[in-house]
Amino acid sequence: MKIAILSRDPALYSSVRLMEAAKARGHDARIFDPTHCYMNITSMKPSIHYMGEDLLGYDAVIPRIGASITFYGTAVLRQFEVMGVYTLNKSAAISRSRDKMASSQLLARKGIDLPITAFAHNPDNIEDLIAEVGGAPLVIKLVEGSQGIGVVLAETHNAAHSVIQAFMGLNANIMVQEFVQEAAGSDIRCFVIGDKVVAAMKRQGREGEFRSNLHRGGTATLIRLAPAERAAAVQAAKIMGLDVCGVDLLRSKRGPLVMEVNSSPGLEGIEKTSGKDIASLMIEHIEKNAGKVKSA
């Protein structure tokens, strides 16, 4: 097959591994920076071009679209969909996953357990907002944040009030969540492909850091999932409409809580921790499913 990988950085671990896995399985794979793609969206002959080249004849696309280019990146991906090309994750599902508030509302509506989450716009509602999540300590998150950026732990009521007021003063959209004390600065990243969790790791924040993101200096260890955790991760991925994703869970006294569903999860941490060839599993999933689009 001809496989296009949409990535702004061909030297990233995930990009390199996907190229290696595709070629090892006999496919013709290339990496394209989606911001350098341009499109003709006419109904008669839709097309995508890259530095003067017409991107015709591709069987599948692997989107590795960063949060900073979600709008344009998903537009390029959608154009491939218009042209009948199989995409490992659909453009609509990626857009949905990038809106933390909409994602949380959708997951909650479908019965997925989440940390208690509150949302408000008016500074007059700050006290009620804090009370809704059980008071301090609590977590304040920028709706548009990623990789732990824009996430603040407010340990006291006054600190929570000040931080929320400051964010609102900047017209930033924020979510306020309960702080799950028993998680002890750790979370679980479940890597889902299709209807299966193919690998999982426990991420632990460094000393004095409640955020467990590996980009923030956290560490990762192999972990065995409970059946309820596995089921929650698969169900969350299905609800979001993502074939490949990272589902982040917290272990709480009331069971697994879904924190986030990441539509472009990095491969380095999960491959090195689990010892599994996740990139090849992604290519295998394409092999099983790309033909269904062509024959539909």
C-alpha positions as CSV (number, residue, x, y, z in Angstrom):
1,M,0.0,0.0,0.0
2,K,0.9,3.7,-0.3
3,I,0.7,5.2,3.1
4,A,0.9,9.0,3.9
5,I,2.0,10.0,7.4
6,L,1.0,13.5,8.3
7,S,3.6,14.9,10.6
8,R,5.4,18.2,11.0
9,D,8.6,16.6,12.2
10,P,10.0,13.5,10.3
11,A,12.7,13.2,13.0
12,L,10.2,12.6,15.8
13,Y,10.4,9.1,17.4
14,S,6.8,8.4,16.5
15,S,7.2,9.5,12.8
16,V,10.4,7.4,12.4
17,R,8.9,4.3,14.0
18,L,5.8,4.5,11.8
19,M,8.0,4.8,8.7
20,E,10.2,1.9,9.8
21,A,7.1,-0.3,10.6
22,A,5.4,0.5,7.3
23,K,8.5,-0.3,5.2
24,A,9.3,-3.4,7.1
25,R,5.8,-4.7,6.2
26,G,6.4,-3.9,2.5
27,H,4.5,-0.7,2.2
28,D,5.5,2.6,0.4
29,A,5.3,5.2,3.1
30,R,6.1,9.0,3.1
31,I,5.9,11.8,5.6
32,F,4.2,15.0,4.7
33,D,4.0,18.2,6.7
34,P,0.3,19.0,6.7
35,T,0.9,22.7,6.9
36,H,2.7,22.5,3.5
37,C,-0.2,20.7,1.9
38,Y,-2.8,22.7,-0.2
39,M,-6.1,21.6,-1.6
40,N,-8.6,22.0,-4.4
41,I,-12.0,21.3,-2.8
42,T,-14.0,21.4,-6.0
43,S,-16.7,18.6,-6.1
44,M,-15.7,17.5,-9.6
45,K,-12.1,16.7,-8.9
46,P,-10.9,17.1,-5.3
47,S,-7.2,17.0,-4.9
48,I,-4.3,17.6,-2.4
49,H,-0.9,18.9,-3.4
50,Y,2.4,19.0,-1.6
51,M,5.2,21.3,-2.8
52,G,3.9,21.0,-6.4
53,E,3.2,17.3,-6.2
54,D,-0.3,15.9,-6.6
55,L,-0.9,13.4,-3.8
56,L,-2.9,10.8,-5.8
57,G,-3.1,7.0,-5.3
58,Y,-2.7,6.8,-1.5
59,D,-4.4,3.9,0.2
60,A,-4.2,5.2,3.8
61,V,-3.2,8.2,5.9
62,I,-1.8,8.2,9.4
63,P,-2.6,11.5,11.1
64,R,0.0,12.8,13.6
65,I,-1.6,16.2,14.0
66,G,-0.4,18.4,16.8
67,A,-2.8,20.5,18.9
68,S,-1.4,23.7,17.5
69,I,-2.5,22.9,14.0
70,T,-5.7,21.1,14.7
71,F,-7.9,23.2,12.4
72,Y,-5.7,23.1,9.3
73,G,-4.4,19.6,9.9
74,T,-7.9,18.1,10.2
75,A,-8.9,20.1,7.0
76,V,-6.1,18.3,5.1
77,L,-7.2,14.9,6.6
78,R,-10.8,15.6,5.7
79,Q,-9.8,16.2,2.1
80,F,-8.2,12.8,2.0
81,E,-11.5,11.4,3.3
82,V,-13.4,13.2,0.6
83,M,-11.1,11.5,-1.9
84,G,-12.0,8.1,-0.5
85,V,-8.7,7.4,1.3
86,Y,-8.7,5.4,4.5
87,T,-7.6,7.5,7.5
88,L,-6.4,5.8,10.7
89,N,-8.4,8.3,12.8
90,K,-11.2,10.4,11.3
91,S,-10.9,14.1,11.1
92,A,-14.2,14.7,13.0
93,A,-13.0,12.4,15.8
94,I,-9.7,14.2,16.2
95,S,-11.5,17.6,16.3
96,R,-13.9,16.3,18.9
97,S,-11.0,15.0,21.1
98,R,-9.2,18.3,21.0
99,D,-12.2,20.1,22.7
100,K,-11.7,18.9,26.3
101,M,-15.1,20.3,27.4
102,A,-17.1,18.7,24.6
103,S,-15.2,15.4,25.1
104,S,-16.0,15.4,28.8
105,Q,-19.6,16.1,28.2
106,L,-19.9,13.4,25.6
107,L,-18.1,10.8,27.7
108,A,-20.2,11.7,30.8
109,R,-23.4,11.5,28.7
110,K,-22.5,8.0,27.7
111,G,-21.9,6.8,31.2
112,I,-18.1,7.0,31.5
113,D,-16.8,7.9,35.0
114,L,-14.8,11.1,35.1
115,P,-13.3,13.3,37.8
116,I,-15.9,15.7,39.0
117,T,-15.6,18.6,36.6
118,A,-17.1,22.1,36.6
119,F,-17.1,24.9,34.0
120,A,-18.2,28.6,34.3
121,H,-17.6,31.8,32.4
122,N,-18.6,34.6,34.9
123,P,-16.3,35.5,37.8
124,D,-19.3,35.9,40.0
125,N,-19.6,32.1,39.9
126,I,-16.1,31.2,41.2
127,E,-17.2,30.3,44.7
128,D,-19.9,28.0,43.4
129,L,-17.5,26.5,40.9
130,I,-15.0,25.6,43.7
131,A,-17.8,24.1,45.8
132,E,-19.1,22.0,42.9
133,V,-15.8,20.0,42.8
134,G,-15.6,19.6,46.6
135,G,-13.3,22.5,47.4
136,A,-9.6,22.7,47.5
137,P,-7.3,21.1,46.7
138,L,-8.5,21.2,43.1
139,V,-7.1,21.1,39.5
140,I,-7.6,24.0,37.0
141,K,-7.1,23.2,33.4
142,L,-7.0,25.3,30.3
143,V,-9.4,23.8,27.8
144,E,-6.9,24.2,25.0
145,G,-3.9,22.9,27.0
146,S,-1.9,19.8,26.1
147,Q,1.1,17.8,27.5
148,G,0.4,19.1,31.0
149,I,0.7,22.8,29.9
150,G,-2.0,25.0,31.4
151,V,-2.7,22.6,34.3
152,V,-2.5,24.0,37.8
153,L,-3.0,22.4,41.2
154,A,-4.6,24.9,43.7
155,E,-4.0,23.6,47.2
156,T,-6.0,26.1,49.1
157,H,-9.3,27.9,48.6
158,N,-7.7,31.3,48.3
159,A,-5.2,30.0,45.7
160,A,-8.0,28.4,43.7
161,H,-10.0,31.6,43.7
162,S,-7.0,33.7,42.6
163,V,-5.9,31.4,39.8
164,I,-9.5,31.0,38.4
165,Q,-10.0,34.7,38.6
166,A,-6.7,35.3,36.8
167,F,-7.6,32.9,34.0
168,M,-11.0,34.4,33.6
169,G,-9.4,37.8,33.5
170,L,-7.4,36.7,30.5
171,N,-10.6,35.3,28.8
172,A,-9.2,31.8,29.0
173,N,-11.6,28.8,28.9
174,I,-10.9,26.7,31.9
175,M,-12.2,23.5,33.5
176,V,-12.1,22.9,37.3
177,Q,-11.7,19.3,38.5
178,E,-11.6,17.5,41.8
179,F,-8.1,16.5,42.9
180,V,-8.0,12.7,43.2
181,Q,-5.7,12.4,46.2
182,E,-5.4,8.6,46.1
183,A,-3.9,8.7,42.6
184,A,-0.7,10.2,44.3
185,G,0.5,12.1,41.2
186,S,0.2,9.1,38.9
187,D,-2.1,8.1,36.0
188,I,-2.4,5.2,33.6
189,R,-1.9,5.6,29.8
190,C,-3.8,2.9,27.9
191,F,-2.9,2.6,24.2
192,V,-6.0,1.5,22.3
193,I,-6.0,0.2,18.7
194,G,-9.4,-0.8,17.4
195,D,-11.3,-2.5,20.2
196,K,-8.3,-3.6,22.3
197,V,-5.9,-2.1,24.8
198,V,-2.6,-3.2,23.3
199,A,-0.3,-1.8,26.0
200,A,-0.5,0.2,29.2
201,M,1.9,2.1,31.5
202,K,1.7,3.9,34.8
203,R,3.1,7.4,34.6
204,Q,4.4,8.9,37.8
205,G,5.1,12.6,38.3
206,R,8.5,13.6,39.6
207,E,8.8,14.5,43.3
208,G,6.7,17.5,44.1
209,E,4.9,17.4,40.7
210,F,1.3,16.3,40.5
211,R,1.3,16.2,36.7
212,S,2.4,12.8,35.4
213,N,3.2,13.7,31.8
214,L,6.5,12.3,30.5
215,H,7.1,15.7,28.8
216,R,7.1,17.2,32.3
217,G,9.7,14.8,33.6
218,G,7.5,12.0,34.7
219,T,8.6,8.3,34.7
220,A,6.8,5.3,33.2
221,T,6.5,1.7,34.4
222,L,4.7,-1.4,33.1
223,I,1.3,-2.0,34.7
224,R,-1.4,-4.7,34.7
225,L,-4.9,-3.3,34.1
226,A,-7.9,-4.4,36.0
227,P,-10.8,-5.5,33.8
228,A,-12.8,-2.4,34.6
229,E,-9.9,-0.2,33.5
230,R,-9.5,-2.0,30.2
231,A,-13.2,-1.8,29.6
232,A,-13.3,1.9,30.4
233,A,-10.4,2.7,28.0
234,V,-12.0,0.7,25.1
235,Q,-15.4,2.2,25.7
236,A,-14.0,5.8,25.9
237,A,-12.1,5.3,22.6
238,K,-15.3,4.0,20.9
239,I,-17.4,6.9,22.2
240,M,-14.9,9.4,20.8
241,G,-14.8,7.5,17.4
242,L,-11.0,6.9,17.5
243,D,-9.4,3.8,16.1
244,V,-6.1,4.7,17.7
245,C,-5.7,6.7,20.9
246,G,-4.2,7.1,24.3
247,V,-6.8,6.9,27.1
248,D,-5.6,8.4,30.4
249,L,-7.1,7.0,33.6
250,L,-6.9,7.8,37.3
251,R,-7.2,5.0,39.9
252,S,-9.7,6.3,42.5
253,K,-11.7,4.9,45.4
254,R,-14.8,4.8,43.2
255,G,-13.0,3.0,40.3
256,P,-11.2,4.1,37.1
257,L,-11.8,7.7,36.1
258,V,-11.1,8.8,32.5
259,M,-9.1,12.0,32.4
260,E,-8.5,12.5,28.7
261,V,-8.6,10.7,25.3
262,N,-5.6,11.6,23.2
263,S,-6.0,11.2,19.4
264,S,-2.3,11.5,18.6
265,P,-0.5,9.6,21.4
266,G,3.3,9.4,21.4
267,L,4.9,6.0,20.8
268,E,8.2,6.4,22.5
269,G,7.1,6.1,26.1
270,I,4.7,3.2,25.5
271,E,7.0,1.2,23.2
272,K,10.0,1.5,25.5
273,T,8.0,0.7,28.7
274,S,5.9,-2.2,27.3
275,G,8.6,-3.6,24.9
276,K,5.8,-3.9,22.3
277,D,6.1,-2.9,18.6
278,I,3.1,-0.5,18.7
279,A,4.0,1.0,15.4
280,S,3.6,-2.3,13.6
281,L,0.3,-3.0,15.3
282,M,-0.9,0.3,13.9
283,I,0.2,-0.7,10.4
284,E,-1.5,-4.1,10.8
285,H,-4.8,-2.3,11.7
286,I,-4.5,-0.3,8.5
287,E,-3.9,-3.5,6.5
288,K,-7.1,-5.0,8.0
289,N,-9.3,-2.0,7.5
290,A,-8.1,0.1,4.5
291,G,-9.7,-2.1,2.0
292,K,-13.1,-1.6,3.5
293,V,-13.1,2.0,2.4
294,K,-12.2,1.1,-1.1
295,S,-14.9,-1.5,-1.4
296,A,-17.6,0.6,0.3
